[in-house]
Amino acid sequence: MDARGASLTAIVDGVRAGTFGAREVAEQFLDRIARLDAPLGCYLKVDAEGARRRADAIDAARKAGRDPGPLAGAPLGIKDIFCTRGIETTCASKILRGFVPPYESTVTARLAAAGAISLGKLNMDEFAMGSSTENSAFKPTRNPWSTAHVPGGSSGGSAAAVAASLCAGATGTDTGGSIRQPASLCGVVGMKPTYGRVSRYGVIAFASSLDHPGPFGRTVEDSAALLEVMAGADPLDATSIPAPVGAYRQAARAGREGLKGVRLGVPAEYLQPGMDAEVEAAVRAALDELARAGATVVPVSLPHTKYAIATYYLICTAEASSNLARYDGVKYGQRAADAKSLEDMYTRTRGEGFGAEPKRRIMLGAYVLRAGYYEAYYGKALRARRKIADDFSAAFTKCDAIVTPTSPVPAFKFGERVSDPLQMYLADILTVAPNLAGIPAISQPCGFTKAGLPIGLQTIGPALGEEICFRVAGAYESRTEWHQRLPPEVV
């Protein structure tokens, strides 16, 4: 088996059939990580021995005639926001350096029970705050298609690792686009499910009403296979949805048969002047291809989209200021034993623990929640959020899914936006609205710029409409070859 470019589903099928062993797969990916990860910076921690141990257990189960699981041997990278029992979890922040959780997140526990193999913890923007993975406290992650460019964020380590074949699939979280935007910039598939479709238990919180755990894969079916295992009700998460998990892989395959009878909405608000010309051309060509697959393309309107960025950053910073208040240096980060006084401990944790972006968002959030300012800012943002959600509900009376660009621009260069927070925030302009509405959306590659940088296509579905997202994405993928291209930077 050749690890480079291998799809997760092909690996699982091979391991389950005994064509090759889980240990063989794990060794190939561990070898690639050892040789290729240093210049990319995808991994914060590689758990080689743990991966080998789990791979051997899967091979032993198969040889003994036991079912090794629906994801047997799937080599995964885990975003470092998911708590992993006995393995350091830092959220790419110095304040959590040395934190070893005594419990496992529901997502990683379900993946392990299904036979997946965790190769290690992946880099990210600190506390998931960022759109480029330049905000990691430890190191940046670079885009495998061009190491001079960012991979997107906050799940940049996850997207880049899948693109570079340093894992076959990965977990991520999407608060305002942090799965879909890096998937777009790195040329892979990233799925943000309905809010509550995947448990948040054991996921370090950024903005609790906006955080959506989800999968990355090389193909649409890879992402569908991961989501089928990750999704489902969880008694440990009161916000999880008790509805049965859909047949996502079947939906992805069904798309190959065409989209006859499917109505796809195109909102004018997502194709505005100022968008990169190559991105717009690629997305319009993708819409033409979906029409040739049998879909009917209809115009829809999402008039409150213009308020999405402002609404999102008011709500997410308010929730972040509450969630991150627990990191006071007593339970996490700099310990009292290492400080000369409580004042010293406070100064060192606040000064060295949080990076610039988390501090910026904590301060903004504290401001909008102050007495006298709450209603003027946070209260209005909540009402605008309802309007944005209502726009989607109205649009879905006219169409089955909505198709848009994922990012208005391809990957930008390192340092290009890091000194201008507003420009960095605008990188998520096409992805934040589905988070505010809590609805599913998927990004997949739909072309490349002349400079060789990937372009992403976003499909948005109604609440619990993951299956229509996978069907549309599967139809497009089956008629194109963008997902088969591999980065020239990584051999």
C-alpha positions in Angstrom: 0.0 0.0 0.0 1.2 3.5 -0.9 0.3 6.0 1.9 0.7 9.0 -0.4 -2.7 10.0 -1.6 -4.5 6.9 -0.2 -8.1 7.4 0.7 -9.3 6.5 4.2 -12.0 4.2 2.8 -9.5 2.3 0.6 -7.3 1.8 3.6 -10.1 0.5 5.8 -11.4 -1.8 3.1 -7.8 -3.2 2.7 -7.3 -3.8 6.4 -10.7 -5.4 6.9 -10.1 -7.7 3.9 -6.6 -8.6 5.1 -5.0 -7.3 2.0 -2.5 -5.4 4.2 -2.2 -5.0 8.0 -3.0 -2.1 10.2 0.5 -2.1 11.5 1.9 -1.8 7.9 -0.4 1.2 7.3 0.6 2.8 10.6 4.3 2.4 9.9 4.0 4.0 6.5 2.3 7.1 7.9 4.6 7.3 10.8 7.5 7.2 8.4 6.0 10.0 6.3 5.5 12.1 9.4 9.1 11.6 10.5 10.4 12.5 7.1 8.1 15.3 6.0 6.3 17.0 9.0 9.2 19.2 10.2 8.9 21.9 7.4 5.1 21.7 7.5 4.5 21.8 11.3 1.2 19.7 11.2 1.8 17.7 14.4 2.4 19.0 17.9 2.8 15.5 19.3 3.3 12.1 17.5 2.1 9.1 19.5 4.1 6.5 17.6 4.1 3.8 20.2 0.4 4.2 20.9 -0.4 4.0 17.2 1.6 0.8 16.9 -0.1 -0.7 19.9 -3.5 0.0 18.5 -2.6 -1.2 15.1 -1.4 -4.6 16.5 -4.6 -5.0 18.4 -6.6 -4.4 15.2 -4.5 -7.0 13.3 -4.9 -9.5 16.2 -8.7 -9.0 16.2 -9.0 -9.6 12.5 -6.8 -12.7 12.6 -8.9 -14.1 15.5 -12.1 -13.7 13.4 -13.4 -10.7 15.3 -14.8 -7.6 13.6 -12.0 -5.0 13.8 -14.5 -2.1 13.4 -15.9 0.0 10.6 -12.8 2.2 10.6 -10.3 -0.6 11.1 -6.8 0.7 10.6 -7.8 4.2 9.6 -4.8 6.4 10.4 -6.1 9.7 11.9 -4.7 13.0 13.2 -6.5 14.5 16.1 -6.8 18.3 16.4 -5.2 19.3 19.7 -8.5 20.7 21.0 -9.9 17.1 21.7 -9.0 15.8 25.1 -7.2 12.5 25.0 -6.7 10.4 28.1 -3.1 10.2 29.1 -1.8 12.3 26.2 -1.0 15.9 26.5 -3.7 18.3 25.2 -2.7 21.9 24.8 -5.1 23.6 22.4 -1.8 25.0 20.9 -1.5 27.3 24.0 1.3 27.7 26.5 -1.2 28.0 29.3 -2.2 24.3 28.8 1.3 23.0 28.2 1.7 19.9 30.4 -2.1 19.3 30.7 -2.7 15.6 30.4 -6.5 14.9 30.5 -7.8 12.1 32.8 -10.7 11.5 30.4 -11.3 11.1 26.7 -13.5 13.1 24.4 -16.6 11.4 23.0 -15.4 11.9 19.4 -12.0 10.3 19.9 -13.5 7.5 22.0 -15.9 6.6 19.3 -13.3 6.7 16.6 -11.0 4.4 18.6 -13.9 2.0 19.3 -14.5 1.9 15.6 -10.9 0.7 14.9 -9.3 4.1 13.9 -5.7 4.7 14.9 -4.6 8.0 16.3 -1.2 9.0 15.0 -0.9 12.1 17.2 -2.2 15.6 18.0 -2.4 18.2 15.3 -1.5 21.9 15.3 -4.1 24.7 15.4 -4.6 28.3 16.1 -4.5 28.9 19.9 -7.8 27.9 21.5 -9.2 27.7 17.9 -8.9 31.5 17.5 -7.7 32.3 14.0 -7.9 31.7 10.3 -4.4 30.8 9.4 -2.7 28.7 12.1 -0.3 31.5 12.6 -1.7 31.9 16.1 -0.4 28.6 17.4 1.8 29.3 20.5 4.3 26.7 19.4 4.8 26.9 15.6 2.9 27.8 12.4 1.6 25.2 10.0 2.5 25.6 6.4 0.3 24.8 3.3 1.6 21.7 1.5 0.7 23.2 -1.8 3.1 26.2 -1.2 5.0 26.5 2.1 5.0 30.3 1.6 1.2 30.3 2.2 -1.0 29.6 5.2 -3.1 26.4 5.4 -6.1 28.3 6.9 -7.3 27.9 10.4 -8.0 27.2 13.1 -7.8 23.5 12.0 -4.9 24.2 9.7 -2.8 21.3 11.1 -5.7 18.9 10.3 -6.2 20.1 6.7 -2.5 20.3 5.9 -1.9 16.8 7.4 -4.6 15.2 5.2 -3.4 17.1 2.1 0.2 16.0 2.7 -0.8 12.4 3.4 0.5 12.6 6.9 -2.8 11.0 8.0 -5.8 9.7 6.0 -8.3 11.6 7.9 -8.5 14.1 10.8 -10.8 15.7 13.3 -11.4 19.4 13.4 -13.7 22.0 15.0 -15.6 24.6 13.1 -16.7 27.7 15.1 -16.9 30.2 12.2 -15.4 28.2 9.3 -12.4 26.5 11.0 -13.0 23.1 9.2 -14.3 24.4 5.8 -11.9 27.3 5.3 -8.7 25.3 5.8 -10.2 22.4 3.8 -10.7 24.9 0.9 -7.1 26.4 1.2 -5.5 22.9 1.4 -7.6 21.2 -1.3 -9.3 18.5 0.9 -12.8 17.8 2.1 -14.1 19.2 5.4 -17.5 18.7 6.9 -19.2 20.9 9.5 -22.3 19.0 10.8 -25.5 20.4 12.3 -25.0 21.9 15.7 -25.4 19.0 18.2 -25.0 16.3 15.6 -21.6 15.5 17.1 -20.9 15.6 20.8 -18.8 18.4 22.2 -17.9 16.5 25.4 -14.1 16.6 25.9 -13.7 19.4 23.2 -12.0 22.4 24.8 -14.6 25.2 24.5 -14.1 28.3 22.5 -17.7 29.6 21.8 -20.1 27.0 23.1 -23.1 27.9 20.9 -21.0 27.9 17.8 -18.5 25.1 18.1 -19.0 22.2 15.7 -16.7 19.1 15.8 -16.4 17.5 12.4 -14.1 15.4 10.0 -11.6 16.0 7.3 -10.9 13.5 4.5 -9.3 13.3 1.1 -12.7 12.4 -0.5 -16.3 13.0 0.3 -16.9 9.4 1.2 -13.9 9.5 3.6 -15.5 12.4 5.5 -18.9 10.6 5.4 -17.4 7.5 6.9 -15.8 9.4 9.7 -19.0 11.4 10.5 -21.1 8.2 10.7 -18.9 7.1 13.6 -18.5 10.6 15.2 -22.2 11.6 15.2 -25.0 10.6 17.5 -26.6 11.4 20.8 -24.3 11.5 23.8 -25.6 11.5 27.5 -22.5 13.5 28.4 -23.5 16.4 26.1 -26.9 17.9 26.8 -26.9 19.8 23.5 -26.4 16.6 21.4 -29.3 15.7 19.1 -31.0 12.3 19.8 -32.1 11.8 16.1 -30.7 8.7 14.4 -27.4 9.1 12.5 -27.9 9.3 8.7 -26.5 7.0 6.0 -23.8 9.5 5.0 -21.6 7.1 3.0 -24.7 5.9 1.1 -25.6 9.5 0.3 -22.1 10.3 -0.9 -22.3 7.2 -3.3 -25.8 8.1 -4.4 -24.5 11.4 -5.7 -22.6 9.5 -8.4 -25.9 8.6 -9.9 -26.7 12.2 -10.6 -28.8 15.0 -9.0 -32.0 14.7 -10.9 -34.8 16.5 -9.0 -32.3 18.3 -6.7 -32.7 22.1 -6.5 -29.5 24.0 -5.7 -29.8 27.6 -4.5 -27.2 30.2 -5.3 -27.3 33.4 -3.2 -26.2 36.6 -4.9 -24.8 37.8 -1.5 -22.0 35.1 -1.8 -20.8 36.2 -5.2 -20.0 39.9 -4.7 -17.5 42.2 -6.3 -14.1 41.9 -4.6 -14.0 38.1 -4.8 -10.8 36.7 -6.3 -11.5 36.3 -10.1 -10.1 32.7 -10.3 -12.2 31.6 -7.3 -15.4 33.0 -8.8 -14.6 31.4 -12.2 -14.0 28.0 -10.6 -17.2 28.1 -8.5 -19.3 29.2 -11.5 -17.8 26.3 -13.5 -18.7 23.9 -10.6 -22.3 25.2 -10.7 -22.4 24.4 -14.4 -21.1 20.9 -13.7 -23.7 20.3 -11.0 -26.4 21.4 -13.5 -25.0 18.9 -16.0 -25.4 16.3 -13.3 -29.1 16.9 -13.3 -29.5 19.6 -10.6 -31.7 22.7 -11.1 -29.9 25.9 -10.1 -32.2 28.5 -8.7 -31.5 32.0 -7.2 -32.0 32.5 -3.5 -31.5 35.4 -1.2 -29.8 35.6 2.2 -30.2 39.3 2.8 -28.8 39.4 6.4 -25.5 37.9 5.3 -23.9 41.4 5.4 -24.3 41.3 9.2 -22.8 37.8 9.7 -19.2 38.8 10.4 -20.1 41.5 13.0 -22.7 39.2 14.6 -20.3 36.3 14.7 -17.5 38.2 16.4 -19.7 39.8 19.0 -21.2 36.4 20.0 -18.0 34.3 19.8 -15.9 36.8 21.8 -18.5 37.1 24.5 -18.7 33.3 24.8 -14.9 33.0 24.7 -14.4 35.5 27.5 -16.6 33.3 29.7 -15.1 30.0 28.6 -11.5 31.1 29.0 -12.0 32.7 32.4 -11.2 29.3 34.0 -7.6 29.5 32.9 -6.5 31.5 35.9 -3.1 29.8 36.5 -4.4 27.7 39.4 -5.7 24.6 37.7 -3.9 25.0 34.4 -0.7 26.6 33.2 1.9 28.0 35.5 1.6 26.3 38.9 1.9 28.1 42.3 4.9 26.0 43.1 6.8 27.6 40.2 5.8 31.1 41.2 7.2 33.3 44.0 3.8 34.6 44.9 0.2 34.6 43.8 0.8 37.9 42.1 3.8 36.5 40.2 1.7 33.5 39.2 -1.1 35.7 37.8 1.3 37.9 36.0 3.2 35.1 34.4 0.2 33.1 33.3 -1.6 36.1 31.9 1.5 37.4 30.2 3.0 34.2 28.9 0.0 31.9 28.9 -2.3 33.5 26.4 -1.2 34.7 23.0 -2.3 38.0 21.4 -5.4 36.7 19.7 -7.0 35.0 22.7 -6.3 38.1 24.8 -7.8 40.3 22.1 -11.0 38.2 22.0 -11.3 37.9 25.8 -11.1 41.7 26.1 -13.6 42.3 23.3 -16.0 39.7 24.8 -15.7 41.2 28.3 -16.5 44.6 26.8 -19.6 43.6 25.0 -21.0 41.8 28.1 -20.4 44.8 30.4 -23.4 46.4 32.1 -24.7 49.2 29.9 -23.2 47.6 26.8 -24.8 44.2 26.8 -28.0 45.2 25.0 -26.3 47.6 22.6 -24.0 44.9 21.4 -24.6 41.3 22.5 -28.4 41.6 22.6 -28.5 43.0 19.1 -26.1 40.3 17.9 -28.5 37.6 19.2 -31.4 39.2 17.3 -29.3 39.4 14.1 -28.4 35.8 14.5 -32.1 34.9 14.5 -32.6 36.9 11.3 -29.6 35.1 9.6 -31.1 31.7 10.6 -34.5 32.8 9.3 -32.9 33.7 5.9 -31.7 30.1 5.6 -35.1 28.7 6.5 -36.8 30.8 3.9 -34.2 29.9 1.3 -34.6 26.1 1.9 -38.3 26.4 1.0 -37.0 27.1 -2.6 -34.1 24.7 -2.7 -32.7 21.5 -1.2 -29.2 22.8 -0.7 -27.2 26.0 -1.2 -23.9 26.1 -3.1 -21.3 28.9 -2.7 -17.6 29.5 -2.6 -16.0 28.5 0.6 -13.4 31.2 0.8 -13.4 34.5 -1.3 -9.6 34.1 -1.9 -7.1 31.2 -2.2 -4.5 30.7 0.5 -2.7 34.0 1.4 0.9 34.4 2.3 2.3 34.2 5.8 2.3 37.5 7.6 -0.1 39.0 5.0 -3.0 39.5 7.4 -1.6 38.6 10.9 -1.0 42.3 11.7 -4.5 43.3 10.6 -7.1 41.4 12.7 -10.1 42.8 10.7 -8.6 41.4 7.4 -8.0 38.1 9.1 -11.6 38.0 10.4 -12.9 38.6 6.9 -11.3 35.4 5.7 -14.3 33.7 7.2 -16.9 35.9 5.6 -18.5 33.1 3.6 -18.4 30.5 6.3 -19.7 32.1 9.6 -23.4 32.3 8.7 -24.0 28.5 8.7 -22.5 28.4 12.2 -24.8 31.1 13.4 -27.7 29.1 12.0 -26.3 25.8 13.3 -26.8 24.1 9.9 -24.4 21.6 8.1 -22.0 22.6 5.3 -19.2 20.8 3.5 -16.2 22.1 1.5 -14.5 20.3 -1.3 -11.9 21.2 -3.9 -13.3 22.6 -7.2 -10.2 23.9 -8.9 -6.8 25.5 -8.6 -5.4 28.9 -9.3 -2.7 29.5 -12.0 -0.3 29.6 -9.1 -1.3 26.1 -8.1 -3.4 26.9 -5.0 -6.6 25.0 -4.2 -10.1 26.6 -4.5 -13.0 25.3 -2.4 -16.7 24.8 -3.1 -19.2 24.9 -0.2 -22.5 23.1 -0.1 -24.9 24.1 2.8 -27.9 22.0 3.9 -30.8 22.5 6.2 -30.7 21.4 9.8 -29.8 17.6 9.9 -29.4 17.8 6.1 -25.9 16.2 6.1 -27.1 13.6 3.6 -28.0 16.2 0.9 -24.7 17.9 1.5 -22.9 14.6 1.0 -25.0 13.7 -2.1 -24.3 17.0 -3.8 -20.6 16.9 -2.9 -20.4 13.2 -4.0 -22.0 14.1 -7.4 -19.5 16.8 -8.1 -16.5 14.8 -7.0 -17.5 11.9 -9.2 -17.5 14.1 -12.2 -14.2 15.9 -11.6 -10.7 15.0 -10.7 -9.6 17.9 -8.4 -9.6 15.6 -5.3 -7.0 13.3 -7.0 -4.3 16.0 -7.3 -1.5 15.8 -4.7 0.7 18.7 -3.5 4.0 19.0 -5.4 5.7 20.3 -2.2 5.4 16.9 -0.5 6.8 13.7 -2.2 
